[in-house]
Amino acid sequence: MSTPSKDRYAVIGNPIGHSKSPQIHTQFAEQTDQDLTYEALLAPLDGFDAQVREFAIDGGKGLNVTVPFKLDAYQFSDELSPRAERAAAVNTLIKRDDGSFLGDNTDGAGLARDLEHNHAVALAGTKILILGAGGAVQGVLGPILDAKPDSIVVANRTVEKAVALANQFSNDGNIQGCGLNELGTQTFDLIINGTAASLNGQVPAIPDTLLNKNACCYDMMYSSEPTAFVRWAIEHHAGKALDGLGMLVEQAAESFYLWRGVRPETSMVIKSLRP
């Protein structure tokens, strides 16, 4: 009698060798006693759809999607969750019994949970500045607005992009867009860096006077060493200076829950990944 094959899951991207997702989901599976495998898939830049189809034929049940394929996954999905529709991007694919794919986006939920649950940073009633107006920011705006902040300012080097993104979400709360050079004397309780500048050791061109007392700074990027934005936050005496490792684990936990119906505990996983 043959042994039933394990359910297959994976993260797909290009590049993908750096991904911590296999390590994260393997720990989730062990912790929740789920019988599955999780791997990393390198897809050709022009071969996302074919790679997903092949994975599904070979027994794949679900995928995490990372750069540069979140828009490809959005277009590939047979149906979109409300979160994915708002984000206009998909980071989680769920293969259904009829073979179709549901696309979801867990990035914003992961960010909100990391801030509120892991770091006790309140979002409700706060003044929030978000740096950047690209796909990473669009992917998280919905869940942040759902937490009912007092206001959100989206600031970007190209002001038109910031204004357009803020207008897209204007029915969901008090949100406006501006250029980085238009921040002036405004101050904030929480600053979220959604640019990739930290990966290049840089910080967006922002004033030194943005932080309210005990303000929190959060970089959506993460690194084994403090990112450039985390260092900026420490130098400017932020109450908390955080990177995005917890967001990575929390968005993964949300994906795992969508696939398996059980929510893993995240704190020990985050601790195991922290150098």
Secondary structure, 3 states (H helix, E strand, C coil): CCCCCCEEEEEEECCCCCCCHHHHHHHHHHHHCCCEEEEEEECCCCCHHHHHHHHHHCCEEEEEECCCCHHHHHHHCCEECHHHHHHCCCCEEEECCCCCEEEECCHHHHHHHHHHHHCCCCCCCCEEEEECCCHHHHHHHHHHHHCCCCEEEEEECCHHHHHHHHHHCHHHCCEEEEEHHHCCCCCEEEEEECCCHHHHCCCCCCCCCCEEEEEEEEECCCCCCCCHHHHHHHHCCCCEEECCHHHHHHHHHHHHHHHHCCCCCCHHHHHHHCC
